């Protein structure tokens, strides 16, 4: 349901489709639009409101598609523009909205603009679309400053004529110059291109990184990762005030359409700063990485939930909640560890995980997330209970982090392994039987397939379906009412509308449930009126 006051995106559950790994329709081992179209019914039946599709544009895939060589087309491995149109229509027919991923901070080095820039002279208008500079030191042979790139190494690469270009990520991802009006006009036109095709919104990649301090000052960082500096004040390339002008103009583009369209920002910013992106004339929503990264501990979660709701209420924006995505270790694995939070960017590896415990906690976390007011994101496969594949053979690794870190950081492939749908052996219905998926699936995923989940009344999939059905149909879970109720240390208890409440027990003691309540849904077995450790429950007051 969507009204002018209560547009769909304020409470939507959005399913993230990592298209490369979702479903392969043509048997080449890589997911594609045909595969996604064939599974739309599954998503509609799951009960989500929208899908967000990771970049599907032509790309050399140096960074899984976040290196876009043409923003107005589809990667041939994924399909065609015509298939994209059909997908959008079919999704809409099933009541699913479609959100794309736009990558405005950088292009691929194969993008026509960058190729022209390389061929043009220093100081040319072609180079001004990117960030080219002369180097320092003798003959300009040192990079222009000391910034570190996100996947390792410097943020600068030298071109044959001696100039250097900036890339906050891989060398194959040159940063655009957002001080150039041509860049601004181009992206507004790209937005219109896809809105005209019927898409309902965009996830904005690196929304906090697009504007740089033109002086490009040294940072003095010693850490290998650029991400380490995200919490620094007045950072020369993160969260600069100049990004807000861009988003105001993007909002005006979206508001020019009759349908309620949505932007969701990927913005890693200091506490309190996210609300700036969500002022009424800027973006609608932003990912809540504080929630994703938070340890599964009651006091810490409570603090993040409170801060989120309070901060965003100041600008009238809804909260969002997310547990996993294509960049982070899957939460079943994280929650099975001694330390359940995310601490190190790009992987907190080699810590043992108790997957049975992680799964129990992931079930509880799902009920927590889906009971909170606002919008929520589900990363493909979390509804199947998938864990991080931490033992991928080194020869299979594709994340640029692996090469750029000199084979010291494995990167993010372990959460990107193709989904298991049916059957007992790889590729588990992801592809045709003889195809080899682009990343190998573990043999034991036979008990994690959608088919196996479907056959088990107590599976993760059934839990997600039940929760999403209730969330959609129960008036108490709609709207934005939210109030904490007293509960012992290590537990969370809150009330939504119409006498609905949610209790989460993250302590070691069983938690007595409030009296005069009926259980609507539980993440695990209850023990005669007691909520066991690592379990959550939705309750209805009698
Ligand atoms: C964030 C995306 O989620 C990640 O996958 C990508 O590597 C970087 N942005 C660079 O585009």
Boltz pocket constraint, residues with backbone or C-beta under 6 A from the ligand:
constraints:
  - pocket:
      binder: B
      contacts: [[A, 63], [A, 66], [A, 103], [A, 169], [A, 205], [A, 206], [A, 266], [A, 326], [A, 327]]
      max_distance: 6.0
